Each structure stands twice: as C-alpha cells, then as structure tokens.
Amino acid sequence: MIIVSDYRNHPIEVNAVAVDGRHNAEVRILKLFAREKPPVEVVTCYKLTAKHAEWSGELWARRWVDLRAGHSDRKED
C-alpha cells in the first residue's frame, strides 16, 4: 500500500489488487476537509509485482489530480 498524505491538497491511497497472476492498482483520491466518500478507481496495468502496480497507480493518481486542478506540466504551444 502506498499513501501520499498530501499531493496538491489531495491525499492518495493506492493498493495492489491481484488479477490472474498479475497486479492492478486500486486508487482512492481524497479531498482534504471533504465529507463525501472518496471515489475508487481501478487502474488496469497488469504489472508482475504488487509494488510496480502501486507505483503505476500513484503516477496515474498524480496525473489525474494535476489535470483536474489545472496544474499540468504540459505547456501548450
């Protein structure tokens, strides 16, 4: 399990989930001071190890937060 306590005001929790001998990531992106239940997304990545699936899930979650919050590192030409 990976827990990022505060990424741009969004705590992130990532768990590996075993599927057919491989691993996917189950991601929860929370909002600070929000009372609603956090959405749970399953990131399909089919990694060989749980740790690699969790890393992929964390990367996906950080990108999701960046896109939703308008903090993308991509520069438009």
C-alpha positions as CSV (number, residue, x, y, z in Angstrom):
1,M,0.0,0.0,0.0
2,I,1.2,3.5,-0.9
3,I,-0.1,6.5,0.9
4,V,0.7,10.0,-0.2
5,S,-0.5,12.2,2.6
6,D,-0.9,15.4,0.7
7,Y,-0.4,15.9,-3.1
8,R,-1.8,19.3,-4.0
9,N,-4.4,19.0,-1.2
10,H,-5.4,15.5,-2.2
11,P,-4.4,12.6,-0.1
12,I,-3.8,9.5,-2.3
13,E,-4.1,5.8,-1.3
14,V,-3.0,3.0,-3.7
15,N,-3.5,-0.8,-3.1
16,A,-2.3,-3.6,-5.4
17,V,-5.1,-6.0,-6.5
18,A,-4.1,-9.5,-7.8
19,V,-5.7,-10.5,-11.1
20,D,-4.8,-13.7,-13.0
21,G,-1.3,-13.8,-11.6
22,R,-0.7,-10.1,-12.3
23,H,-1.5,-6.9,-10.4
24,N,-3.6,-3.9,-11.0
25,A,-3.9,-0.8,-8.7
26,E,-6.9,0.3,-6.7
27,V,-6.7,4.1,-6.2
28,R,-8.5,6.4,-3.8
29,I,-8.1,10.1,-4.3
30,L,-9.5,12.1,-1.3
31,K,-10.1,15.8,-0.9
32,L,-9.0,17.5,2.3
33,F,-11.9,18.5,4.6
34,A,-14.5,16.8,2.3
35,R,-17.2,14.7,3.9
36,E,-18.1,12.7,0.8
37,K,-16.9,9.2,0.2
38,P,-13.8,9.1,-2.0
39,P,-14.1,7.6,-5.4
40,V,-12.3,4.3,-6.1
41,E,-10.7,3.8,-9.5
42,V,-9.1,0.5,-10.7
43,V,-6.1,1.3,-12.8
44,T,-5.6,-1.7,-15.2
45,C,-1.8,-2.1,-15.6
46,Y,-1.2,-5.9,-15.3
47,K,2.2,-5.5,-13.6
48,L,4.2,-8.5,-12.5
49,T,4.6,-7.3,-8.9
50,A,2.3,-5.5,-6.5
51,K,4.9,-2.8,-5.9
52,H,5.1,-1.9,-9.6
53,A,1.3,-1.8,-9.8
54,E,1.2,0.6,-6.8
55,W,3.8,2.8,-8.4
56,S,1.7,2.9,-11.6
57,G,-1.4,3.7,-9.6
58,E,0.3,6.5,-7.8
59,L,1.6,8.0,-11.1
60,W,-1.9,7.8,-12.6
61,A,-3.4,9.5,-9.5
62,R,-0.9,12.3,-9.5
63,R,-1.7,13.0,-13.2
64,W,-5.4,12.8,-12.5
65,V,-5.1,15.5,-9.8
66,D,-2.9,17.7,-12.0
67,L,-5.4,17.6,-14.8
68,R,-8.4,18.2,-12.5
69,A,-6.7,21.0,-10.6
70,G,-5.2,22.7,-13.7
71,H,-1.6,22.1,-12.6
72,S,-0.5,20.2,-15.7
73,D,3.2,20.4,-16.5
74,R,2.4,20.2,-20.2
75,K,2.8,23.5,-22.0
76,E,0.6,24.3,-24.9
77,D,2.1,25.9,-27.9
